[in-house]
Amino acid sequence: MHANAPFALTLLALAGVGRLATAAGPPPTTTTTRPIVITVDDLPIAGPHDDLAERKEITERLLAALKKHHVPAVGFVTWKNLRSEKETELLAAWLAAGHELGNHTVRHLSLTTTPVEEWIADAEDARARLAAFVAPRGRKARFFRFPFLNEGDTLEKLDAVRAYLDKSGQRNLPVTLDDQDWSFEADWVKARKAGDAAEMSRIGEEYRSALRLAIRDQEARGDALFKRPLPQVLLLHANEVGAAQWDALFTWLETTGHRFATADEVLADPAFAEPHQIVARYGYGLWDRLDLKRRISKARDEVTALLTTQAGAWNRGDMAAFCSVYVDDALFLTPSGVTRGRQTILERYLKRYPDAAARGTLSVEILSVTPVHGVEITAFGDARPGRVQGVSVAARWTIAYTEKPPATGLTLLNLRPEAGSWQIVEDASM
Ligand SMILES: [Zn+2]
């Protein structure tokens, strides 16, 4: 399963999804044809099914839906999901139907909560098993899917895992259309076992409705990032509710301008080549990562520009403008004490730097800019990067004088967004 378990959506919570129907806007235009690759995680079967005959039947129904709509899928194998060696025949059925199999590890460990060496060993164990299984059938193990879409919560993990994937010839097939399809499975199976056709019908409608909204919402956000319709990677799971709903889902995709494509075609789009270094505890889709990258970059640029403007104000002697970027109740710490409030800070500066000779020429060298951002939970129960809520800046300030040696020191600034610009909340200068 991929979604972030702490935020798993219950069927009851889906009542909230309706609110997004209007926010998501009109359906996508049917005049463009958007390539979409269908990816299916947690093969051979994700869900509460013990009986091999039942697992075979679900596999056959999933493959029949793919075949009916001419979908070339990539199925990601989670080896712990095989109940016995015999279940490799379920995997063989995916290959025989013309689909590709990718690596989704053995134990489905979260990279966020697992030491990176242990996580890589598990991924490599799975790669070796998959390669041994597909090679005699003339195939290669090329694609990788991160369990829970967790790609690393530290730069060290991110780098180590990327180096491992490169070295072992695997490519991350990122998800761009993340959803909670797996969350419907338990209730679906329960209703089916109870013979409750009305309940199954209701769950099926909610499954399709939730996926339509998740797809529209994320396509719109991705398109807004690149200002063009982007090819997409849809995440589904190999389960019984999917076996019943994929035909209708695929029909809807066809009637809303999508064309089922291979992973190679979709990944060839430049949007998938854009580098990023987004580290996160949670499993974000690719558009969320690239969006966050832009927001962080924008915050860095804005704060850098603000400090340049501030130095300009100092150097023309406009101390009121220099202090205007402090919030009303800003906290200012120096070796000589604590100053509170913008007005008091301004008075302190005017007293210490009364004229051009005292002010000299200020320059600021930025040492680091660290944006602070949190996590938001969507109506679908998925974690998504929150807005940039603050920026922490470390810098060296220097005041040059014509008649004497320069004064220099360090400063740590905490800024927050206020009415479309940035303001200093705390300033520790030394
Ligand atoms: Zn998974």
Boltz pocket constraint, residues with backbone or C-beta under 6 A from the ligand:
constraints:
  - pocket:
      binder: B
      contacts: [[A, 1], [A, 2], [A, 41], [A, 42], [A, 78], [A, 104], [A, 108], [A, 146], [A, 147], [A, 148]]
      max_distance: 6.0
